[in-house]
Amino acid sequence: MFYYDMSKRTLPVVLASFVLVFAGNIAPAQTASIPKKNDLGVIDVSADGPSSHILADGRVCTVTPSILPGGKASLAATIIETNASGVKRSSLALELPVDGRVTTFAFDKDTVMTVALENKDAVLPGRHLSETQVAEIASRELPRTRGFTCKFKDGVWEILELQKNVWGTASITTNADGHVFVYSTNATRLALKVRDADGKAEQVKSP
């Protein structure tokens, strides 16, 4: 999920999350059940630069998209791992549709990934505003917010504001070395509604 980070007063999309790593003794049965499928989530092809993702086995995958004609994008994925022999880089390039469709692909014989691509600057069929335009409206209406995310539903954009010092656990994974990765993000509340037809905004009062 993408969050707009307003602490720097910029509109590039930033994933507001952190990773806690715990070392401990994990039973072999638990480490054996590590999923091989890695969900990279939704990647914005309009964002500037690559994004990094921690896979289920602890390796780091860097993803760099670039827009192509015809509603597609080129996706370059690189996995970097360090072992006794040094640093190893494995890369894969493929073309994917930019429509939010979830695509599953095999990076190699041991690694399966899922990813969806979206263009936040594009106005999707049946809509009047792009997500970037809605984010600009939200930044004007919520000048003191520390960050937010946008969701479209039934002709209305819902702006979910990040809650300071309120956290929720998104997922927990264990890698082959027995390290537990806890991915957490700020909890959110509905703070603003924006009509897609005309961009009219309506603030939602806190309960």
N, C-alpha and C positions, 0 to 999 in steps of 0.2 A: 504494500500500500504506500502511496506517495503522500508526503506531507509538505506543505509550503512553510518554510522556515521564515518567520517574520522577525526574528531577533536581529537579522542583518538587513532587514527591509529590502530583500531581493526576492524575485519570483522563481528562480530556478528550483526545481523539485528536489527535495532532500528527504531521505528516509530517516525519520527521527527515532532511532532505536539504539540500544547498546547491547553488548554481549558480555556476560559474566562467565568466566571459566573457572571451574572447580576441579581440583585434582583429588582423586579418591580411588579406592579399590572397588571395581565394578565386577560383578560376577560374570563369568564367560557367557552364560546364557543371555545376559543383557546385551553384551557387545556383539553377539552373533546375530541379534535381531535388528542391527542398524539398517535402515532402508537404503537401497541403492538409488531410489528415485530422489532427485533433488529439485524441489520447487523453487525456482528463482523469482517467482512472483511476476508482477507487471513491470515492464521496463519502458520508460518513456523515450522514444526515439528522437524527440525534440530537445531532450536535455543535452547539455554540453559536456562531452567527455564520457569516459568509461565508468562503470559501477562495479563494486566488489561484492562478492557473496561467499559466505563460508558454507562449504558443503557438509553433508552429514558425517563424512569421515575426517573433517577438520581441515581439508585442503582449501585454498583460496582460489576462487574462479573470478576472473575479470572479464566483463562483457562490454563490448563496444559496438553500438549500433550505428548505422548510417542509412539515410533515407534513399530509396531507389524509386524510379518512375513506376507508375502502375499500382500504387498502393502496397508496395512491398518494401522491405528493408533488408540490408545485409547485416548479419549478426556474427561478430567475431568473438569466440569464447576461448579464453586461455586459462589453463590450470597450472599453477605454480606449486611445486612441492620440493622440499629439501630432504635429502637422505644422505647416507654415508658417502655416496659418490658425488655429491654436490647438489646444485640446483637444477631441476628438470622442468622444462616448459613444454606443455602439450597444447596445441591450438587446433581449432575447428572453425570453419567458416560455412555459413549456410544462409539461404534466403527464407524469410518468413513473412506472412501477411501482417499488415499493421491494422488490425481490427479488434484487438483484445482476445482473439482466439487462442486458446491454450494449445500449445504444440509440445509433443513429447518426442525427444530424439536421444539417440545413443551417442554420447561423447566418445566413449571407447567401450571395450568389452565389459568393463567393470562399473561404468558410470552412466546412468540414465538421468536425463534432465527434463523438466517441464518449464515452459516460459510463455508469456503472452506479451505482445508488443502493442503499444498505443502511442499515438501522437497527440500530445496535449494541446498543440496549436491548431489541430484540425477540427472543423465543425462536422460532426458525424451526421449521416443521413437521418432525417427526421428531427434534427435539432437546429436551433438558431444561434447558439453560443458554443464556443469551444471551452474546454476546461481552463485554459489560460485566461480567457476573457472573464470567466466567472471568478477566478482567483484574483484578478485585478479589482473587480467589484468588491469582493470580500475584504481585500486589504484596505480599501477606502472606508468600508462600513465598520470594520473591526480594527481600528488603528492601534489598539493597545494589546492585541492578542499576540501570544508568543509563537503561534503556529496553528495551521488548520489543514483539513483535507476536504475534498469536494466529492459528493456523490450525486448522481442523477437518478431521479425516480419520478415517473409519471408527469413529466413536463416541468418538474421543479428540481433545482439544485439545492441539496442540503449541505451546509457548511458546518463541519464538525470541528470544534475548537479543542486544542490540546489543553489538558488540565495540569497545572503546575503541581509537581510532587505527588501526582496520583498515577500509579503504575499498574499495569496488568501483564501477566505472563502470556506471551503469544505462543511459544513453543519451547520444548526442551528436547535436545538430542544428545547422544553419547557417541564419541568417536572411538576408533579402534584402540586408542591408547588409554581409554578409561576416563577421558575428560568430559565433563558435562557442560554443555553450552546452553545457557538460558537466554532466550531472546525476548526482550521486553520493550514495550512501547508505552507512551503516555496514554492514559484513558482520555476519552473525548466526550464532549456534550454538544447537542445541537444548538448552535448559536445564531444561525442566519439561514433564511430561505431566499433563493433567487429564482424568479420566474424565467424560464428559458425563452419564452416568447418575446419579452421586452426588457429583460434585465432588471426588473423592479425587485428591490430587496426589502425583506421584512425581518427585523431582528426578533429573536426568540428569547423571552425572558427566562432567567434561571428559576427553577422550581423553588 
